[in-house]
């Protein structure tokens, strides 16, 4: 996969969530919440966005937490990724 986001966009891939609870109950797909933790696959260059200078705060390979319903889901080379704005990223997980 070769994708280069523009401006303040970041390409992320959701991390797999557990399908069983701590007590061993298996959760069906409809009962699972949408994941909010992802890995950064590509980062745009930043620059001027809406008249303001945007500096990118994440790097490829970092794990992040993003807004629950943010971004646009895209399928590239059979892999589902999400393209989000830098402002939709809430935190970096270390």
MIKOL-367328 format. One record per residue: residue number from 1; residue in one letter; x, y, z of N, C-alpha, C in turn. Coordinates in nm, 2 decimals, always signed. Layout:
[NUM; "a"; [X; Y; Z]; [X; Y; Z]; [X; Y; Z]]
...
//
This chain:
[1; "x"; [+0.08; -0.12; +0.00]; [+0.00; +0.00; +0.00]; [+0.09; +0.12; +0.00]]
[2; "x"; [+0.06; +0.21; -0.09]; [+0.14; +0.34; -0.10]; [+0.04; +0.45; -0.11]]
[3; "x"; [+0.02; +0.52; +0.00]; [-0.08; +0.63; +0.01]; [-0.01; +0.75; +0.08]]
[4; "x"; [-0.03; +0.87; +0.03]; [+0.03; +0.99; +0.09]; [-0.08; +1.09; +0.12]]
[5; "x"; [-0.11; +1.11; +0.24]; [-0.22; +1.20; +0.27]; [-0.18; +1.35; +0.25]]
[6; "x"; [-0.27; +1.43; +0.22]; [-0.25; +1.57; +0.20]; [-0.27; +1.66; +0.32]]
[7; "x"; [-0.21; +1.77; +0.33]; [-0.23; +1.87; +0.43]; [-0.22; +1.81; +0.57]]
[8; "x"; [-0.33; +1.83; +0.65]; [-0.32; +1.78; +0.79]; [-0.39; +1.65; +0.81]]
[9; "x"; [-0.39; +1.56; +0.71]; [-0.45; +1.43; +0.71]; [-0.36; +1.33; +0.76]]
[10; "x"; [-0.41; +1.22; +0.83]; [-0.33; +1.11; +0.88]; [-0.40; +0.98; +0.84]]
[11; "x"; [-0.33; +0.89; +0.79]; [-0.39; +0.76; +0.75]; [-0.36; +0.66; +0.87]]
[12; "x"; [-0.47; +0.60; +0.92]; [-0.46; +0.51; +1.04]; [-0.52; +0.38; +1.01]]
[13; "x"; [-0.49; +0.28; +1.09]; [-0.55; +0.15; +1.08]; [-0.59; +0.11; +1.22]]
[14; "x"; [-0.72; +0.07; +1.24]; [-0.77; +0.03; +1.37]; [-0.69; -0.09; +1.42]]
[15; "x"; [-0.66; -0.09; +1.55]; [-0.60; -0.20; +1.61]; [-0.72; -0.30; +1.65]]
[16; "x"; [-0.69; -0.43; +1.64]; [-0.79; -0.53; +1.67]; [-0.83; -0.52; +1.82]]
[17; "x"; [-0.96; -0.53; +1.84]; [-1.02; -0.53; +1.97]; [-1.05; -0.67; +2.02]]
[18; "x"; [-1.05; -0.69; +2.14]; [-1.08; -0.83; +2.19]; [-1.22; -0.87; +2.17]]
[19; "x"; [-1.25; -0.99; +2.13]; [-1.38; -1.04; +2.10]; [-1.44; -1.11; +2.22]]
[20; "x"; [-1.37; -1.12; +2.33]; [-1.42; -1.19; +2.45]; [-1.40; -1.09; +2.57]]
[21; "x"; [-1.49; -1.10; +2.67]; [-1.47; -1.02; +2.79]; [-1.38; -1.09; +2.88]]
[22; "x"; [-1.34; -1.02; +2.99]; [-1.25; -1.08; +3.09]; [-1.31; -1.20; +3.15]]
[23; "x"; [-1.44; -1.21; +3.16]; [-1.50; -1.33; +3.22]; [-1.52; -1.44; +3.11]]
[24; "x"; [-1.48; -1.42; +2.99]; [-1.49; -1.53; +2.89]; [-1.61; -1.52; +2.80]]
[25; "x"; [-1.69; -1.42; +2.81]; [-1.81; -1.41; +2.72]; [-1.76; -1.36; +2.58]]
[26; "x"; [-1.81; -1.43; +2.48]; [-1.77; -1.39; +2.34]; [-1.87; -1.29; +2.29]]
[27; "x"; [-1.82; -1.18; +2.24]; [-1.90; -1.07; +2.19]; [-1.93; -1.08; +2.04]]
[28; "x"; [-2.05; -1.08; +2.00]; [-2.08; -1.08; +1.86]; [-2.04; -0.95; +1.80]]
[29; "x"; [-2.02; -0.94; +1.66]; [-1.98; -0.82; +1.59]; [-2.07; -0.70; +1.62]]
[30; "x"; [-2.20; -0.72; +1.64]; [-2.29; -0.61; +1.66]; [-2.28; -0.55; +1.80]]
[31; "x"; [-2.23; -0.63; +1.89]; [-2.22; -0.58; +2.03]; [-2.09; -0.50; +2.06]]
[32; "x"; [-2.00; -0.52; +1.97]; [-1.87; -0.45; +1.99]; [-1.88; -0.30; +1.96]]
[33; "x"; [-1.81; -0.22; +2.04]; [-1.80; -0.08; +2.01]; [-1.70; -0.05; +1.90]]
[34; "x"; [-1.72; +0.06; +1.83]; [-1.62; +0.10; +1.73]; [-1.49; +0.13; +1.80]]
[35; "x"; [-1.38; +0.07; +1.76]; [-1.25; +0.10; +1.82]; [-1.20; +0.24; +1.81]]
[36; "x"; [-1.13; +0.29; +1.91]; [-1.08; +0.43; +1.90]; [-0.93; +0.43; +1.90]]
[37; "x"; [-0.87; +0.31; +1.91]; [-0.72; +0.31; +1.91]; [-0.67; +0.26; +1.78]]
[38; "x"; [-0.57; +0.32; +1.72]; [-0.52; +0.29; +1.59]; [-0.37; +0.31; +1.58]]
[39; "x"; [-0.32; +0.26; +1.47]; [-0.18; +0.28; +1.44]; [-0.16; +0.37; +1.32]]
[40; "x"; [-0.07; +0.46; +1.33]; [-0.05; +0.56; +1.22]; [+0.03; +0.49; +1.11]]
[41; "x"; [-0.03; +0.50; +0.98]; [+0.04; +0.44; +0.87]; [+0.11; +0.54; +0.78]]
[42; "x"; [+0.05; +0.66; +0.77]; [+0.11; +0.77; +0.69]; [+0.06; +0.91; +0.75]]
[43; "x"; [+0.15; +1.01; +0.73]; [+0.12; +1.14; +0.79]; [+0.14; +1.24; +0.68]]
[44; "x"; [+0.05; +1.34; +0.66]; [+0.06; +1.44; +0.57]; [+0.16; +1.54; +0.61]]
[45; "x"; [+0.20; +1.64; +0.52]; [+0.30; +1.73; +0.55]; [+0.26; +1.85; +0.64]]
[46; "x"; [+0.13; +1.87; +0.67]; [+0.09; +1.98; +0.75]; [+0.08; +2.10; +0.66]]
[47; "x"; [+0.11; +2.22; +0.71]; [+0.11; +2.34; +0.63]; [-0.01; +2.43; +0.67]]
[48; "x"; [-0.05; +2.51; +0.57]; [-0.16; +2.61; +0.59]; [-0.29; +2.54; +0.58]]
[49; "x"; [-0.38; +2.54; +0.68]; [-0.51; +2.48; +0.67]; [-0.60; +2.58; +0.74]]
[50; "x"; [-0.70; +2.63; +0.66]; [-0.80; +2.73; +0.70]; [-0.73; +2.85; +0.75]]
[51; "x"; [-0.62; +2.89; +0.69]; [-0.55; +3.01; +0.73]; [-0.46; +3.00; +0.85]]
[52; "x"; [-0.44; +2.88; +0.90]; [-0.36; +2.86; +1.02]; [-0.25; +2.76; +0.98]]
[53; "x"; [-0.13; +2.78; +1.04]; [-0.02; +2.68; +1.02]; [-0.05; +2.56; +1.10]]
[54; "x"; [-0.04; +2.44; +1.04]; [-0.06; +2.32; +1.12]; [+0.07; +2.24; +1.12]]
[55; "x"; [+0.11; +2.20; +1.24]; [+0.23; +2.12; +1.26]; [+0.18; +1.98; +1.30]]
[56; "x"; [+0.23; +1.88; +1.23]; [+0.20; +1.74; +1.25]; [+0.26; +1.69; +1.38]]
[57; "x"; [+0.18; +1.63; +1.47]; [+0.23; +1.59; +1.60]; [+0.25; +1.44; +1.62]]
[58; "x"; [+0.22; +1.36; +1.51]; [+0.23; +1.22; +1.52]; [+0.33; +1.17; +1.41]]
[59; "x"; [+0.38; +1.05; +1.43]; [+0.47; +0.99; +1.33]; [+0.42; +0.85; +1.30]]
[60; "x"; [+0.47; +0.80; +1.18]; [+0.43; +0.67; +1.14]; [+0.47; +0.56; +1.24]]
[61; "x"; [+0.39; +0.47; +1.27]; [+0.41; +0.36; +1.37]; [+0.36; +0.39; +1.51]]
[62; "x"; [+0.33; +0.52; +1.54]; [+0.27; +0.55; +1.67]; [+0.13; +0.49; +1.69]]
[63; "x"; [+0.09; +0.46; +1.81]; [-0.04; +0.42; +1.84]; [-0.11; +0.55; +1.89]]
[64; "x"; [-0.23; +0.57; +1.85]; [-0.31; +0.69; +1.88]; [-0.45; +0.66; +1.93]]
[65; "x"; [-0.51; +0.75; +1.99]; [-0.66; +0.74; +2.02]; [-0.72; +0.86; +1.95]]
[66; "x"; [-0.83; +0.83; +1.87]; [-0.90; +0.93; +1.79]; [-1.04; +0.94; +1.82]]
[67; "x"; [-1.11; +1.05; +1.78]; [-1.25; +1.07; +1.80]; [-1.33; +0.95; +1.75]]
[68; "x"; [-1.44; +0.91; +1.82]; [-1.51; +0.79; +1.79]; [-1.57; +0.78; +1.65]]
[69; "x"; [-1.62; +0.89; +1.60]; [-1.68; +0.88; +1.46]; [-1.61; +0.97; +1.36]]
[70; "x"; [-1.48; +0.99; +1.38]; [-1.40; +1.08; +1.29]; [-1.35; +1.00; +1.17]]
[71; "x"; [-1.32; +1.07; +1.07]; [-1.25; +1.02; +0.95]; [-1.34; +0.95; +0.85]]
[72; "x"; [-1.27; +0.91; +0.74]; [-1.34; +0.85; +0.63]; [-1.27; +0.71; +0.61]]
[73; "x"; [-1.36; +0.61; +0.61]; [-1.31; +0.47; +0.59]; [-1.29; +0.45; +0.44]]
[74; "x"; [-1.17; +0.39; +0.40]; [-1.13; +0.36; +0.27]; [-1.07; +0.22; +0.26]]
[75; "x"; [-1.10; +0.15; +0.15]; [-1.04; +0.02; +0.13]; [-0.93; +0.03; +0.02]]
[76; "x"; [-0.80; +0.01; +0.06]; [-0.69; +0.02; -0.04]; [-0.62; -0.12; -0.04]]
[77; "x"; [-0.60; -0.18; -0.15]; [-0.53; -0.31; -0.17]; [-0.59; -0.41; -0.07]]
[78; "x"; [-0.72; -0.41; -0.05]; [-0.79; -0.51; +0.04]; [-0.77; -0.48; +0.19]]
[79; "x"; [-0.71; -0.37; +0.22]; [-0.69; -0.33; +0.36]; [-0.78; -0.21; +0.39]]
[80; "x"; [-0.85; -0.22; +0.50]; [-0.94; -0.10; +0.54]; [-0.86; -0.01; +0.63]]
[81; "x"; [-0.85; +0.12; +0.58]; [-0.78; +0.23; +0.66]; [-0.88; +0.34; +0.68]]
[82; "x"; [-0.84; +0.43; +0.77]; [-0.92; +0.55; +0.79]; [-0.83; +0.67; +0.77]]
[83; "x"; [-0.89; +0.77; +0.71]; [-0.82; +0.90; +0.69]; [-0.88; +1.00; +0.78]]
[84; "x"; [-0.81; +1.05; +0.88]; [-0.86; +1.15; +0.97]; [-0.78; +1.28; +0.97]]
[85; "x"; [-0.84; +1.39; +1.01]; [-0.77; +1.52; +1.03]; [-0.69; +1.51; +1.16]]
[86; "x"; [-0.58; +1.59; +1.16]; [-0.49; +1.59; +1.28]; [-0.57; +1.63; +1.40]]
[87; "x"; [-0.67; +1.72; +1.38]; [-0.75; +1.77; +1.50]; [-0.84; +1.66; +1.56]]
[88; "x"; [-0.86; +1.55; +1.49]; [-0.95; +1.44; +1.54]; [-0.86; +1.34; +1.62]]
[89; "x"; [-0.73; +1.36; +1.62]; [-0.65; +1.27; +1.71]; [-0.64; +1.33; +1.85]]
[90; "x"; [-0.68; +1.25; +1.95]; [-0.69; +1.30; +2.08]; [-0.56; +1.28; +2.16]]
[91; "x"; [-0.49; +1.17; +2.14]; [-0.38; +1.14; +2.22]; [-0.29; +1.04; +2.15]]
[92; "x"; [-0.16; +1.04; +2.20]; [-0.06; +0.93; +2.15]; [-0.04; +0.84; +2.27]]
[93; "x"; [-0.05; +0.71; +2.24]; [-0.03; +0.61; +2.34]; [+0.11; +0.56; +2.34]]
[94; "x"; [+0.17; +0.57; +2.46]; [+0.32; +0.53; +2.47]; [+0.33; +0.41; +2.55]]
//
